[in-house]
Amino acid sequence: MKVLYLFCVIFSLVLIVPNIVIAESSKYTKKNTREATVLLITDESLVASWQAFAEWKTRLGKSCKIISTKEIAQQYKGQDIQQQIKACCLDHIKSHSTRWIVLGGDSQAGGKGLVPDRDTTHNSVLKYSDIPTDVYYISEKSWDANEDGIYGDWKKDKGSISYTNDKACIGRIPVRTSEDVKAYTDKIIAYESNYSTKEFAEKMVFTCPARGAFPKIKTSQNEISQVWKNGQVMQFYNTHSPWDKEMKSRYTLIPDNWVDMINKYKTSKLHMHGHGLLPCWILDNNKKMTAKFVKQLKNKDHYLAITTVSCFTGQFDDEQDPSITESMIRQAQGGAVLIVAPAREGVAVFHNPQVDFKLMMSEGKMDGTTALMTRFWKYALSDNKTAGEAMQAAKADIVSDAEKTSSFHLIQCELNLLGDPTLDLRAKPPVTPELQMPKSIKVGKSRLQITSSCPGSSICVWKGDEVYAVVISDDKGKAEFEISTKTPGQLLVSAYGSCMNAALGEIEIIN
């Protein structure tokens, strides 16, 4: 571990760094369909544990199907489980309207773990044969041009590598136990139904203990601020923070103050720069932000979305578990719901390092890693894209860079989205729609009108296998459905959308 830390320190000198529409757009839904808009892949041991998550997503209009790796191995062809998972993903994207792939489990080295990753080989800036690359699963190319069983080799496999899929995106929720799944599911339900309606959503903080990275971080902050007009993009450095006055002294970037910032809801979005190792972020005075401090987080209903360039913090495939990002994601009633982090060293990459590094230090030119994360935030906060869609768009922007320079290929592979890719990252405080609907309807065919106080919200009606339909409400908030029921019971109703908390209701179905 000391060797890795020294290696990371050396690299730090370089670092000193629509909502888903299931229904048709016509006035009425024509049929009750339930395509697998969200495909959740997990180990057989966790299928039951993920059921509450799947039902929640389904109720919000993103119909979620759970499939185990055991079922995939039985149903799809491939030379290994990774090829079989890939075949399953592409089948669902092509034939079942799937837009989000969720890998619901941790991975381990050597293709092991609950949901194995695809290890890729790199021999340029870093030399690795096992960098975990989840985007492989939605790529329509094989990543192994010469069929030698070595994937993602930039020199040998370039012609068979693609980094995005126009129809779908992917994220991994790196959990290991049923308790992890429950803790994360509870956080997602709270995030999508009870997110703070105050200014919390509009606050973003950049942390950095390395003065040399300040210029390029300033560039990143400016680019985000230009498109996120209502946002407050702040900095928490060892020399400055927005809270210096109220603290009456310098508010040093150390673990206690970091925890205090989060527990007092000072920010909803966080970008962390500087050193890191698998179990920690390294802050001022070489203080380590470890799982011990994560356990002190009490930011219930104020969960974070995070990007970080810190080395090894996103290493979800190591035998040593958890990484610091996994600790944040698994923490019950605290921590984060989503993190983008490097699986190995968070290196600063350029096409022309000798020239560009000087520009980074003097003029704030962003390296490839920082630029990709900046684009991620810009897409998420200005284009109403979900987290997965924003990550996909950010990676699409640097495809030509990755085709030109192997170090950009590296960051395409090692920067994975850890968390729920369907999430809206809350560009502004959400509102909660008010619903107008009948209290009851009779069994049989019905023409149903539901009105939301928020035009453009996705309104979903659901009754088991009998009814499932989603309509986008019109400019007056109205959505109309043609449904057919066979038995009495409850018709579940929800309204949800970008920067909205979910509104839930029920309609009684009577004889």
Protein Blocks (a to p, Z undefined) as FASTA:
>chain_A
ZZmmmmmmmmmmmmmpcdddfbcfbfbdfbdcdddfbacdddfklmmmmmmmmmmmmmno
pacddddfklmmmmpgcfbfklmmmmmmmmmmmmnopabdcdebdddehhiajbdcdddd
dfklbccfkbccfklmmpcbeoianonopghiaklmmmmgcfbdfkbccdddddfbfklm
mmmmmmmmmmmmmgcfbfklmpccdddfbfklmmmmmmmmmmmmmmmmmbccddddfkbc
fklmmnopacdddfklmmmmmmnopafbdcdeddddfkbccdehhiacdfklmmmpcceh
iaccdddfbehklmmkbfbdcdfklmmmmpghiajfbdcddfbdcddddfblmlmmmmmm
mnopacfklmmmmmmmmmmmmnopafklmmmmmmmmmmmmmmmpmklmmmmmmmccedjf
kbcehlaccddddddddfbdcedjdddddddfbghiacdddehjlbccdddddfkopacd
ddddfbecddddddddehiacddddddddZZ
